[in-house]
Amino acid sequence: MRKTMLALLVGALIIGISGCGDRPTVIYKQGKYQGKPDTQPWDNEQFKGDRVAWENAVKARAQGENEYNRAN
Amino acid sequence: MARMKFLCDAERCIVCNGCVTACKNENEVPWGVNRRRVVTIDQGIPGEKAISVACMHCSDAPCMAVCPVDCFYKTEEGIVLHDKDLCIGCGYCFYACPFGAPQFPQDGAFGLRGKMDKCTYCAGGPEQNFSETEFKKYGRNRIAEGKLPACAEMCSTKALLAGDADVISDIYRTRVTKRGKGSEIWGWGTAYGRPEKAAVQPGGK
């Protein structure tokens, strides 16, 4: 009898605890991004948060696509 | 503020599929998913054109408008990205996109449709930059390295341009001004020399 009670108690505890693992329900707000925030491309060791440096790097890189700079 | 765009020069594309291969390799895109593809118009007819197509990162993206779970977002640089953790794989974005950019990996015996995958402009996704999770879900983050998408940088004829809209527009404008238009840029004259540039044959009239 005691063993049965103990088993029931353990079972109830397990069921009770498993409820704590539920993920919070996502409440959708129409028309607004619901996902995780993204980090900015300049927020890293290379650019150290310097947006202008990143923009300049990308612009310089784009000039590599212009062969008129090299050929003519 | 940078506004990142793709621009494909139809006069230069030689359908080498280098962009497709570069994208596949760089992002380790799974089998059956093509973030980029080359489309040929008027194939077999003289003057046929080809363009490389992927997500065009629309300024007013229809995929963003139709997504029922709002998993799309646009970065400050104008790159349209999405959160795969939120995507339910409904396929609405596929029907809304005029370029057929959203791709769905087919998985399992019954072709179960997975979460949407598309060109990220090599900018990763909403995970820590350069993390393994970001790479597995979205691919390489070249943008955070100060580089441009692999497809454009790999393009052998530089038909596919990527970068800030103003910068690539200037490159394209210069190109068009220098090379001319219409029959000046393809055909016999371009391939074998224009009559006015042809060398004078010795003894010729």
Interface residues (C-beta under 8 A of the other chain):
Chain A: V26 Y28 K29 Q30 G31 K32 Y33 Q34 G35 K36 P37 D38 T39 Q40 P41 W42 D43 N44 Q46 F47 W54 E55 A57 V58 K59 R61 A62 Q63 G64 E65 N66 E67 Y68 N72
Chain B: A2 V69 D70 C71 F72 Y73 T75 E76 E77 L81 H82 D83 D85 L86 A123 G125 P126 E127 Q128 N129 F130 N141 I143 A144 E145 G146 K147 L148 A152 E153 C155 K158 L161 A162 G163 D164 V167 I168 I171 T174 R175 K178
